[in-house]
């Protein structure tokens, strides 16, 4: 049987392709097993993904009815249903985890979005999820808010596997790396068992920067559209290489520490005028992950290009950043705006889903 492009991507470039979606139908139909056989090496999920899955069909109705009959609250029922999916996905991905020596085969579950600005609650919730789902290939996702950074450090210092999500700027990414390194230094256990990825969001950066460039409206500004996101991701990869190098890292590495791999998230193209693989083909390189929705995976299999590209054109990327700064686009402010929007979007999806489940619960209870 011929090799898929996803398999080729990992074998030739050491980039791990993950699926940015999880729903019960994938598990019950065997589709997830097939995707793993075709080269998918991990799964990411978030509150919006689960909201679409639960509201999008009848797959969860029987379990939800049983939970409501047991007088389970709508929010507790949500977590029971989601964790059920996560557990089944963890089983399907476990062989990948074992075969890769613990590098891949992860499934991610996110703490409740409402606690993104609360350090202590995030720590307690992440710890609870890790203890409730006691599997070596579980990632608990913690948002990279200012309040999330100390929670990330604390979880790593306890030897827990963390996927840091909603990273939108180089400044914040640097803080995420520091939280991981200092967490490893504080952990007195086996560092080889601790894994982490840093989920750097890509396409949304162009959405926000393009909006600002169009507001400026000059020829120079308009000529920079569609360039900021890839430039920033390439610079993030350079930062990754710099921080995981030198004496401090070598000491941790000698104790068995693993790299915190950059994970390219939000890699579907939002602007139809841009190439549908703009955020995939340009960011291929070793020690990275790209988590893609189904349509992006299909596009990559159809016409993706497998080549080491993530550290090509670094001077061009630096030049894009210099030009953005010169015309008044503050990339740290772009990151702050996108972080707030990301937290708000996940919170809205979560709240709307819980409200829908409460309505459905009331209907079931009345029958």
VOPANU-142997 format. One record per residue (C-alpha): residue number from 1; x, y, z. Coordinates in steps of 0.2 Angstrom, whole numbers, plus 5000, padded with zeros to 4 digits. Layout:
REM residues N
NODE, NUM, X, Y, Z .
...
END
This chain:
REM residues 367
NODE, 1, 5000, 5000, 5000 .
NODE, 2, 5007, 5017, 4995 .
NODE, 3, 5012, 5029, 5009 .
NODE, 4, 5000, 5044, 5013 .
NODE, 5, 5007, 5062, 5013 .
NODE, 6, 5004, 5063, 5031 .
NODE, 7, 5015, 5047, 5034 .
NODE, 8, 5028, 5055, 5022 .
NODE, 9, 5027, 5071, 5032 .
NODE, 10, 5032, 5063, 5048 .
NODE, 11, 5045, 5051, 5040 .
NODE, 12, 5054, 5064, 5030 .
NODE, 13, 5052, 5080, 5040 .
NODE, 14, 5048, 5074, 5058 .
NODE, 15, 5033, 5085, 5058 .
NODE, 16, 5018, 5076, 5067 .
NODE, 17, 5001, 5079, 5058 .
NODE, 18, 4987, 5079, 5071 .
NODE, 19, 4968, 5080, 5069 .
NODE, 20, 4959, 5096, 5075 .
NODE, 21, 4942, 5088, 5079 .
NODE, 22, 4934, 5075, 5089 .
NODE, 23, 4916, 5069, 5089 .
NODE, 24, 4908, 5053, 5094 .
NODE, 25, 4904, 5048, 5076 .
NODE, 26, 4923, 5047, 5072 .
NODE, 27, 4924, 5034, 5086 .
NODE, 28, 4909, 5023, 5083 .
NODE, 29, 4911, 5023, 5064 .
NODE, 30, 4929, 5018, 5064 .
NODE, 31, 4934, 5034, 5055 .
NODE, 32, 4946, 5039, 5069 .
NODE, 33, 4955, 5022, 5068 .
NODE, 34, 4956, 5024, 5049 .
NODE, 35, 4963, 5042, 5051 .
NODE, 36, 4977, 5035, 5063 .
NODE, 37, 4981, 5021, 5050 .
NODE, 38, 4983, 5035, 5037 .
NODE, 39, 4995, 5045, 5047 .
NODE, 40, 4986, 5055, 5060 .
NODE, 41, 4997, 5055, 5076 .
NODE, 42, 4986, 5065, 5089 .
NODE, 43, 4970, 5074, 5092 .
NODE, 44, 4966, 5092, 5098 .
NODE, 45, 4949, 5097, 5104 .
NODE, 46, 4942, 5113, 5112 .
NODE, 47, 4925, 5119, 5119 .
NODE, 48, 4919, 5125, 5102 .
NODE, 49, 4923, 5108, 5094 .
NODE, 50, 4913, 5099, 5107 .
NODE, 51, 4899, 5111, 5106 .
NODE, 52, 4897, 5107, 5087 .
NODE, 53, 4899, 5089, 5090 .
NODE, 54, 4886, 5087, 5104 .
NODE, 55, 4873, 5099, 5096 .
NODE, 56, 4876, 5093, 5078 .
NODE, 57, 4867, 5076, 5079 .
NODE, 58, 4859, 5063, 5090 .
NODE, 59, 4876, 5053, 5094 .
NODE, 60, 4875, 5059, 5112 .
NODE, 61, 4856, 5058, 5115 .
NODE, 62, 4856, 5041, 5123 .
NODE, 63, 4870, 5044, 5135 .
NODE, 64, 4863, 5062, 5140 .
NODE, 65, 4846, 5054, 5143 .
NODE, 66, 4853, 5041, 5155 .
NODE, 67, 4863, 5055, 5164 .
NODE, 68, 4848, 5066, 5166 .
NODE, 69, 4838, 5051, 5173 .
NODE, 70, 4852, 5050, 5186 .
NODE, 71, 4849, 5068, 5190 .
NODE, 72, 4866, 5073, 5183 .
NODE, 73, 4867, 5092, 5180 .
NODE, 74, 4869, 5098, 5162 .
NODE, 75, 4887, 5104, 5165 .
NODE, 76, 4892, 5088, 5174 .
NODE, 77, 4883, 5078, 5159 .
NODE, 78, 4894, 5088, 5147 .
NODE, 79, 4910, 5083, 5156 .
NODE, 80, 4904, 5065, 5157 .
NODE, 81, 4901, 5064, 5138 .
NODE, 82, 4917, 5073, 5133 .
NODE, 83, 4927, 5062, 5144 .
NODE, 84, 4919, 5047, 5137 .
NODE, 85, 4925, 5053, 5120 .
NODE, 86, 4942, 5057, 5126 .
NODE, 87, 4944, 5040, 5134 .
NODE, 88, 4939, 5031, 5118 .
NODE, 89, 4951, 5042, 5108 .
NODE, 90, 4965, 5039, 5120 .
NODE, 91, 4963, 5020, 5117 .
NODE, 92, 4964, 5022, 5099 .
NODE, 93, 4979, 5033, 5099 .
NODE, 94, 4988, 5023, 5113 .
NODE, 95, 4998, 5012, 5100 .
NODE, 96, 5005, 5028, 5092 .
NODE, 97, 5010, 5034, 5109 .
NODE, 98, 5019, 5018, 5113 .
NODE, 99, 5028, 5016, 5096 .
NODE, 100, 5034, 5034, 5097 .
NODE, 101, 5041, 5033, 5114 .
NODE, 102, 5029, 5045, 5121 .
NODE, 103, 5031, 5059, 5108 .
NODE, 104, 5014, 5057, 5099 .
NODE, 105, 4998, 5048, 5101 .
NODE, 106, 4991, 5062, 5113 .
NODE, 107, 4973, 5068, 5114 .
NODE, 108, 4969, 5085, 5122 .
NODE, 109, 4955, 5091, 5133 .
NODE, 110, 4954, 5109, 5138 .
NODE, 111, 4949, 5116, 5155 .
NODE, 112, 4933, 5126, 5156 .
NODE, 113, 4935, 5142, 5147 .
NODE, 114, 4927, 5152, 5161 .
NODE, 115, 4942, 5150, 5172 .
NODE, 116, 4955, 5156, 5159 .
NODE, 117, 4959, 5171, 5170 .
NODE, 118, 4960, 5162, 5187 .
NODE, 119, 4976, 5154, 5191 .
NODE, 120, 4972, 5144, 5206 .
NODE, 121, 4955, 5137, 5198 .
NODE, 122, 4965, 5132, 5182 .
NODE, 123, 4978, 5123, 5193 .
NODE, 124, 4964, 5113, 5202 .
NODE, 125, 4954, 5109, 5186 .
NODE, 126, 4969, 5103, 5176 .
NODE, 127, 4975, 5093, 5191 .
NODE, 128, 4957, 5085, 5192 .
NODE, 129, 4956, 5081, 5174 .
NODE, 130, 4973, 5073, 5174 .
NODE, 131, 4968, 5062, 5189 .
NODE, 132, 4951, 5058, 5182 .
NODE, 133, 4958, 5053, 5165 .
NODE, 134, 4974, 5044, 5171 .
NODE, 135, 4982, 5040, 5155 .
NODE, 136, 5000, 5044, 5149 .
NODE, 137, 4994, 5051, 5132 .
NODE, 138, 4982, 5064, 5139 .
NODE, 139, 4986, 5082, 5137 .
NODE, 140, 4976, 5095, 5147 .
NODE, 141, 4975, 5111, 5138 .
NODE, 142, 4978, 5127, 5148 .
NODE, 143, 4976, 5144, 5139 .
NODE, 144, 4992, 5155, 5138 .
NODE, 145, 4984, 5170, 5147 .
NODE, 146, 4994, 5180, 5160 .
NODE, 147, 4985, 5170, 5173 .
NODE, 148, 4988, 5154, 5164 .
NODE, 149, 5007, 5155, 5164 .
NODE, 150, 5009, 5151, 5182 .
NODE, 151, 4997, 5137, 5181 .
NODE, 152, 5007, 5130, 5167 .
NODE, 153, 5023, 5131, 5177 .
NODE, 154, 5014, 5122, 5192 .
NODE, 155, 5007, 5108, 5182 .
NODE, 156, 5024, 5105, 5173 .
NODE, 157, 5032, 5105, 5191 .
NODE, 158, 5020, 5091, 5196 .
NODE, 159, 5026, 5081, 5180 .
NODE, 160, 5009, 5083, 5171 .
NODE, 161, 5008, 5084, 5152 .
NODE, 162, 5001, 5101, 5146 .
NODE, 163, 4996, 5108, 5129 .
NODE, 164, 4997, 5127, 5131 .
NODE, 165, 4984, 5134, 5119 .
NODE, 166, 4979, 5151, 5113 .
NODE, 167, 4997, 5158, 5110 .
NODE, 168, 4996, 5173, 5098 .
NODE, 169, 5012, 5183, 5100 .
NODE, 170, 5031, 5180, 5102 .
NODE, 171, 5031, 5189, 5119 .
NODE, 172, 5018, 5177, 5126 .
NODE, 173, 5027, 5162, 5118 .
NODE, 174, 5043, 5166, 5127 .
NODE, 175, 5034, 5166, 5143 .
NODE, 176, 5026, 5149, 5139 .
NODE, 177, 5044, 5142, 5136 .
NODE, 178, 5050, 5150, 5152 .
NODE, 179, 5035, 5142, 5162 .
NODE, 180, 5040, 5125, 5154 .
NODE, 181, 5058, 5126, 5158 .
NODE, 182, 5056, 5132, 5176 .
NODE, 183, 5043, 5119, 5179 .
NODE, 184, 5055, 5106, 5173 .
NODE, 185, 5068, 5113, 5184 .
NODE, 186, 5056, 5112, 5199 .
NODE, 187, 5051, 5094, 5196 .
NODE, 188, 5060, 5081, 5206 .
NODE, 189, 5053, 5066, 5196 .
NODE, 190, 5058, 5058, 5180 .
NODE, 191, 5059, 5072, 5167 .
NODE, 192, 5058, 5059, 5152 .
NODE, 193, 5040, 5056, 5156 .
NODE, 194, 5035, 5075, 5155 .
NODE, 195, 5028, 5081, 5138 .
NODE, 196, 5021, 5097, 5132 .
NODE, 197, 5017, 5106, 5116 .
NODE, 198, 5015, 5125, 5114 .
NODE, 199, 5000, 5128, 5102 .
NODE, 200, 5004, 5144, 5092 .
NODE, 201, 4988, 5150, 5083 .
NODE, 202, 4992, 5155, 5065 .
NODE, 203, 4978, 5160, 5053 .
NODE, 204, 4968, 5171, 5065 .
NODE, 205, 4984, 5183, 5066 .
NODE, 206, 4982, 5187, 5047 .
NODE, 207, 4963, 5190, 5050 .
NODE, 208, 4967, 5203, 5063 .
NODE, 209, 4982, 5211, 5055 .
NODE, 210, 4974, 5212, 5038 .
NODE, 211, 4960, 5221, 5046 .
NODE, 212, 4972, 5234, 5053 .
NODE, 213, 4981, 5235, 5037 .
NODE, 214, 4965, 5238, 5027 .
NODE, 215, 4961, 5252, 5040 .
NODE, 216, 4978, 5260, 5037 .
NODE, 217, 4974, 5259, 5018 .
NODE, 218, 4991, 5264, 5010 .
NODE, 219, 4998, 5254, 4996 .
NODE, 220, 5012, 5248, 5008 .
NODE, 221, 5000, 5242, 5021 .
NODE, 222, 4989, 5233, 5008 .
NODE, 223, 5004, 5225, 5001 .
NODE, 224, 5008, 5217, 5018 .
NODE, 225, 4991, 5207, 5019 .
NODE, 226, 4993, 5189, 5021 .
NODE, 227, 5011, 5189, 5027 .
NODE, 228, 5011, 5192, 5046 .
NODE, 229, 5005, 5175, 5052 .
NODE, 230, 5018, 5165, 5043 .
NODE, 231, 5031, 5177, 5047 .
NODE, 232, 5027, 5177, 5066 .
NODE, 233, 5026, 5158, 5066 .
NODE, 234, 5043, 5157, 5057 .
NODE, 235, 5050, 5168, 5070 .
NODE, 236, 5042, 5158, 5084 .
NODE, 237, 5051, 5143, 5077 .
NODE, 238, 5068, 5152, 5078 .
NODE, 239, 5064, 5157, 5096 .
NODE, 240, 5060, 5139, 5100 .
NODE, 241, 5077, 5134, 5093 .
NODE, 242, 5086, 5148, 5103 .
NODE, 243, 5077, 5144, 5120 .
NODE, 244, 5080, 5125, 5119 .
NODE, 245, 5099, 5127, 5116 .
NODE, 246, 5113, 5131, 5127 .
NODE, 247, 5118, 5126, 5145 .
NODE, 248, 5102, 5128, 5154 .
NODE, 249, 5093, 5116, 5142 .
NODE, 250, 5108, 5104, 5141 .
NODE, 251, 5106, 5102, 5160 .
NODE, 252, 5088, 5098, 5159 .
NODE, 253, 5091, 5087, 5144 .
NODE, 254, 5104, 5077, 5154 .
NODE, 255, 5090, 5073, 5166 .
NODE, 256, 5080, 5066, 5152 .
NODE, 257, 5069, 5082, 5148 .
NODE, 258, 5059, 5082, 5131 .
NODE, 259, 5057, 5097, 5120 .
NODE, 260, 5041, 5107, 5121 .
NODE, 261, 5037, 5106, 5103 .
NODE, 262, 5028, 5121, 5094 .
NODE, 263, 5011, 5116, 5088 .
NODE, 264, 5004, 5126, 5073 .
NODE, 265, 4985, 5128, 5077 .
NODE, 266, 4971, 5137, 5067 .
NODE, 267, 4979, 5132, 5051 .
NODE, 268, 4964, 5132, 5040 .
NODE, 269, 4964, 5147, 5028 .
NODE, 270, 4951, 5160, 5033 .
NODE, 271, 4953, 5171, 5018 .
NODE, 272, 4947, 5163, 5002 .
NODE, 273, 4959, 5173, 4992 .
NODE, 274, 4974, 5165, 5001 .
NODE, 275, 4981, 5148, 4996 .
NODE, 276, 4971, 5134, 5006 .
NODE, 277, 4988, 5127, 5012 .
NODE, 278, 4996, 5144, 5016 .
NODE, 279, 4998, 5139, 5035 .
NODE, 280, 5004, 5121, 5031 .
NODE, 281, 5016, 5120, 5017 .
NODE, 282, 5026, 5135, 5024 .
NODE, 283, 5028, 5129, 5041 .
NODE, 284, 5035, 5111, 5039 .
NODE, 285, 5050, 5106, 5050 .
NODE, 286, 5057, 5095, 5063 .
NODE, 287, 5051, 5094, 5081 .
NODE, 288, 5034, 5102, 5076 .
NODE, 289, 5016, 5098, 5076 .
NODE, 290, 5002, 5104, 5064 .
NODE, 291, 4985, 5101, 5069 .
NODE, 292, 4973, 5102, 5055 .
NODE, 293, 4954, 5101, 5052 .
NODE, 294, 4947, 5088, 5040 .
NODE, 295, 4946, 5100, 5025 .
NODE, 296, 4964, 5105, 5027 .
NODE, 297, 4970, 5087, 5029 .
NODE, 298, 4961, 5083, 5013 .
NODE, 299, 4969, 5098, 5004 .
NODE, 300, 4986, 5092, 5010 .
NODE, 301, 4984, 5075, 5004 .
NODE, 302, 4978, 5081, 4987 .
NODE, 303, 4991, 5095, 4983 .
NODE, 304, 5002, 5098, 4998 .
NODE, 305, 5021, 5100, 4996 .
NODE, 306, 5032, 5091, 5008 .
NODE, 307, 5048, 5101, 5010 .
NODE, 308, 5058, 5108, 5025 .
NODE, 309, 5051, 5126, 5025 .
NODE, 310, 5049, 5132, 5043 .
NODE, 311, 5066, 5141, 5043 .
NODE, 312, 5066, 5147, 5025 .
NODE, 313, 5065, 5166, 5023 .
NODE, 314, 5069, 5171, 5041 .
NODE, 315, 5076, 5188, 5035 .
NODE, 316, 5060, 5190, 5025 .
NODE, 317, 5050, 5186, 5040 .
NODE, 318, 5060, 5199, 5050 .
NODE, 319, 5058, 5212, 5037 .
NODE, 320, 5039, 5209, 5037 .
NODE, 321, 5039, 5212, 5056 .
NODE, 322, 5050, 5228, 5054 .
NODE, 323, 5038, 5235, 5041 .
NODE, 324, 5022, 5231, 5051 .
NODE, 325, 5030, 5240, 5066 .
NODE, 326, 5035, 5255, 5055 .
NODE, 327, 5017, 5258, 5049 .
NODE, 328, 5010, 5256, 5066 .
NODE, 329, 5004, 5238, 5068 .
NODE, 330, 5008, 5233, 5086 .
NODE, 331, 5010, 5214, 5085 .
NODE, 332, 5009, 5212, 5104 .
NODE, 333, 4993, 5222, 5104 .
NODE, 334, 4987, 5210, 5090 .
NODE, 335, 4991, 5196, 5102 .
NODE, 336, 4982, 5203, 5116 .
NODE, 337, 4966, 5206, 5106 .
NODE, 338, 4966, 5189, 5098 .
NODE, 339, 4969, 5181, 5116 .
NODE, 340, 4954, 5190, 5122 .
NODE, 341, 4943, 5185, 5107 .
NODE, 342, 4949, 5167, 5109 .
NODE, 343, 4944, 5166, 5127 .
NODE, 344, 4928, 5174, 5124 .
NODE, 345, 4924, 5163, 5109 .
NODE, 346, 4927, 5147, 5119 .
NODE, 347, 4917, 5154, 5134 .
NODE, 348, 4902, 5158, 5122 .
NODE, 349, 4902, 5141, 5114 .
NODE, 350, 4903, 5133, 5131 .
NODE, 351, 4889, 5143, 5139 .
NODE, 352, 4878, 5141, 5124 .
NODE, 353, 4880, 5122, 5124 .
NODE, 354, 4877, 5121, 5143 .
NODE, 355, 4861, 5132, 5140 .
NODE, 356, 4855, 5120, 5126 .
NODE, 357, 4859, 5105, 5137 .
NODE, 358, 4849, 5113, 5151 .
NODE, 359, 4834, 5115, 5139 .
NODE, 360, 4835, 5098, 5133 .
NODE, 361, 4836, 5091, 5151 .
NODE, 362, 4820, 5101, 5156 .
NODE, 363, 4812, 5093, 5140 .
NODE, 364, 4817, 5076, 5145 .
NODE, 365, 4812, 5078, 5163 .
NODE, 366, 4795, 5084, 5158 .
NODE, 367, 4791, 5068, 5147 .
END
